[in-house]
Amino acid sequence: MSDSLEPALVIVSYAAAAAIFAYAAYWAFDIRRALVGRIYRSQVLWLGVVSIVLFAAVVPTPTTNSVTIIILSNLPVIALALVLFAFVDSTVPVARRSDPLLRNILHWGRVRFAAWTALVLVEIFGAYGEITSSNTGSSVVLGLLLLTVIGAPPMLIGARRSTSPNLRGTLKWFGLGLLATLGLPLVTIAEVLVGVPSTVGPLTYAQIPYNAVAMLFGYAIYRSVRSLAPINRLQANESATISAADVRTS
C-alpha cells in the first residue's frame, strides 16, 4: 500500500507547487491591468513571467532519449536562476530611485557583471549535464544558491530604504522568497547524510522536500505580486510619480 501511496503524494506535492505559481501568475497579469505607471507595470509583468517559468520548472520532465526533447523540457529549470536574476537586476535600480537619498545598493553596478558571468557559467554547465545525461541537480541548486547570496541582500536593503509601500512590500517578499531557496541545498545535504541515492526518480518521497521549498517560494512570489496591487487611486498613481522622479534624476 505504501508503494501505491508514494507516487500519489508526490504528484500532489508537484501539483500544489505548480498551482501556487500559476495563481501568482494569474494575479500578476490581472493586477497589471489596474496599474498606471510604467515602472510598476514592468515589475508586475516580470513577476508574472517569473511565476510562469517557476510553474514550468516544477512540472516533472518526460523520460526520453531525445536530446532535443530533454533540452526543451528542462529549459525552464536550466534557465531558472538567470530569469530570477534578470528580475533582481531590473528591480535594484528601481529600488535605488525610490530611496530619497539615492544611495547605492552594495555597489550593484559592478557586482551585477560578475554575477551574470558566474550564473551563465553555472547554467552552461547545467545544459551540458542535460546533453550528456548526467545529473544536473547540483548545477541547479548551485545556481539558485549563488542567486540567493547575490540577489537577496540588495532586495532586502532596497525594501528597507524605499519610501514606496508597494515597492517595499514586493522587494521584501521576493528577497524572503530567495532566502527560502536556501532550503534546497539543506535538503540535498540531509538526503546525502541519510543515504538517499542522487539519481532518485521524480515520483519518490525524496522529491517532496524540494516541492515544499518550491511552495514556500511560490507563496513569497504571490505576496510579492499582491504587494503591487493598488488599494486606492493614490497608490494606483504612485508608480507614475516614481516615473516622473526618475525622469528628473536621470
C-alpha positions in Angstrom: 0.0 0.0 0.0 2.9 2.3 0.8 4.3 1.8 -2.7 1.0 2.9 -4.3 0.7 5.9 -1.9 4.2 7.2 -2.6 3.6 8.5 -6.2 0.2 9.9 -5.3 1.6 12.0 -2.5 4.5 13.2 -4.7 2.1 14.1 -7.5 0.0 16.1 -5.0 3.2 18.0 -3.9 4.1 18.8 -7.5 0.5 19.9 -8.2 0.4 22.1 -5.1 3.7 23.9 -6.0 2.6 24.4 -9.6 -0.8 25.7 -8.5 0.8 28.4 -6.3 3.0 29.6 -9.2 0.0 29.6 -11.6 -2.1 31.5 -9.1 0.7 34.1 -8.7 1.0 34.5 -12.5 -2.8 35.0 -12.7 -2.7 37.8 -10.1 0.4 39.4 -11.7 -1.3 39.8 -15.1 -4.6 40.8 -13.5 -3.0 43.4 -11.3 -1.0 44.8 -14.3 -4.3 45.9 -15.9 -5.1 48.1 -12.9 -1.7 49.8 -12.7 -1.0 53.2 -14.3 2.8 53.9 -14.3 5.3 52.2 -16.5 7.6 51.1 -13.7 5.1 49.1 -11.6 3.6 47.6 -14.7 7.0 46.4 -15.7 7.7 45.0 -12.3 4.5 43.0 -12.1 5.0 41.8 -15.7 8.4 40.5 -14.7 6.8 38.7 -11.7 4.2 37.1 -14.0 7.0 35.8 -16.3 9.0 34.6 -13.2 5.9 32.7 -12.0 5.3 31.1 -15.4 9.0 29.9 -15.5 8.7 28.6 -12.0 5.5 26.8 -12.9 7.2 25.1 -15.8 10.2 24.3 -13.7 8.3 22.3 -11.1 6.5 20.1 -13.6 8.2 16.7 -13.9 10.1 16.3 -17.2 9.4 13.3 -19.5 11.8 10.3 -19.8 13.2 10.1 -23.3 16.4 9.5 -25.2 16.0 12.5 -27.5 18.5 15.2 -26.7 16.3 17.9 -28.2 13.3 17.0 -26.1 15.4 16.7 -23.0 16.8 20.2 -23.5 13.5 21.8 -24.3 11.7 20.1 -21.4 14.4 21.1 -19.0 14.9 24.6 -20.3 12.9 26.3 -17.6 15.0 24.5 -14.9 18.3 25.3 -16.7 17.4 29.0 -17.2 15.6 29.5 -13.8 18.4 31.3 -12.0 19.0 33.5 -15.0 15.4 34.6 -15.2 15.2 35.2 -11.5 18.4 37.2 -11.5 17.1 39.2 -14.5 14.2 40.4 -12.4 16.5 41.2 -9.5 18.8 43.1 -11.9 15.9 45.2 -13.2 14.5 45.9 -9.8 17.6 47.0 -7.8 17.9 50.3 -9.8 14.2 50.9 -9.2 14.7 50.4 -5.5 17.5 52.8 -5.5 15.5 55.5 -7.3 12.7 55.1 -4.6 15.3 55.9 -1.9 15.1 59.6 -1.1 18.9 59.7 -0.7 19.6 57.7 -3.9 22.1 55.5 -2.0 24.0 52.9 -4.0 23.0 49.3 -3.1 26.0 47.1 -2.5 27.9 48.6 -5.5 25.3 46.9 -7.7 26.7 48.4 -10.9 29.9 46.4 -10.5 28.5 43.3 -8.8 26.0 42.6 -11.5 28.5 41.9 -14.2 30.4 39.3 -12.0 27.0 37.8 -11.1 25.9 37.5 -14.7 29.2 35.8 -15.6 29.0 33.3 -12.8 25.4 32.5 -13.4 25.8 32.0 -17.1 28.7 29.6 -16.5 26.7 27.6 -14.0 23.8 27.4 -16.4 26.0 26.3 -19.3 27.3 23.5 -17.0 23.7 22.5 -16.3 22.8 22.4 -20.0 25.9 20.3 -20.7 24.8 17.9 -18.0 21.5 17.5 -19.7 23.1 16.8 -23.1 25.4 14.2 -21.5 22.5 12.7 -19.5 24.4 13.3 -16.2 22.9 14.6 -13.0 22.2 18.4 -13.2 20.5 18.8 -9.9 23.8 20.1 -8.4 24.1 22.8 -11.0 20.5 23.9 -10.5 21.0 24.1 -6.7 24.3 25.9 -7.1 22.7 28.4 -9.5 19.9 29.2 -7.0 22.4 29.3 -4.1 24.5 31.8 -6.0 21.4 33.8 -6.9 20.3 33.9 -3.3 23.7 35.1 -2.0 23.9 37.8 -4.6 20.2 38.7 -5.1 18.6 38.6 -1.6 20.7 41.2 0.2 20.1 44.1 -2.3 16.3 43.3 -2.5 16.0 43.4 1.3 18.2 46.5 1.6 16.1 48.2 -1.1 12.9 47.3 0.8 14.2 48.9 4.0 15.3 52.1 2.2 12.3 52.6 -0.2 9.6 55.1 0.6 7.1 53.4 -1.6 4.8 51.0 0.4 4.0 48.9 -2.7 7.6 48.6 -3.8 8.8 47.9 -0.3 6.4 45.0 0.0 7.4 43.4 -3.3 11.1 43.8 -2.6 10.8 42.3 0.9 8.7 39.3 -0.1 10.9 38.5 -3.2 14.0 38.7 -1.0 12.5 36.4 1.6 11.5 34.0 -1.2 15.1 33.9 -2.4 16.2 33.1 1.2 13.6 30.2 1.2 15.6 28.6 -1.6 18.4 28.0 0.8 16.3 25.1 1.9 17.3 23.3 -1.4 21.0 22.7 -0.5 19.9 21.9 3.0 17.5 19.2 1.7 20.3 17.8 -0.6 22.8 17.6 2.3 20.2 16.0 4.5 19.3 13.4 1.9 23.0 12.6 1.3 23.5 12.1 5.0 20.7 9.7 5.3 21.8 7.8 2.2 19.2 8.8 -0.4 20.5 8.0 -3.9 21.4 11.0 -6.0 19.5 9.6 -9.0 16.1 9.1 -7.5 13.1 9.3 -9.8 10.7 12.2 -9.9 7.9 10.3 -8.2 9.7 9.3 -5.0 9.4 10.6 -1.4 12.8 12.3 -1.9 11.1 15.0 -4.1 8.6 16.1 -1.5 11.0 18.3 0.5 12.1 20.0 -2.7 8.5 20.7 -3.6 7.9 22.0 -0.1 10.6 24.6 -0.6 9.1 25.5 -4.0 5.7 26.1 -2.2 7.4 28.5 0.2 9.0 30.3 -2.7 5.7 30.3 -4.5 3.9 31.9 -1.6 6.6 34.6 -1.4 6.2 35.3 -5.1 2.4 35.6 -4.6 2.8 38.0 -1.8 5.3 40.0 -3.8 2.8 40.3 -6.6 -0.1 41.2 -4.3 2.1 43.9 -2.8 1.9 45.8 -6.1 -1.9 45.7 -6.1 -3.3 49.3 -5.9 -5.6 49.7 -2.9 -6.8 53.1 -3.9 -6.4 55.7 -6.6 -3.4 57.3 -4.8 -1.5 54.0 -4.8 -2.6 53.3 -8.3 -0.9 56.5 -9.5 2.2 56.1 -7.2 4.2 54.4 -9.9 3.5 57.3 -12.3 5.0 59.6 -9.6 8.1 57.4 -9.4 8.5 57.5 -13.1 8.4 61.3 -13.1 11.0 61.4 -10.4 13.1 59.0 -12.5 13.0 61.5 -15.4 14.1 64.4 -13.1 17.1 62.4 -11.7 18.3 60.9 -14.9 
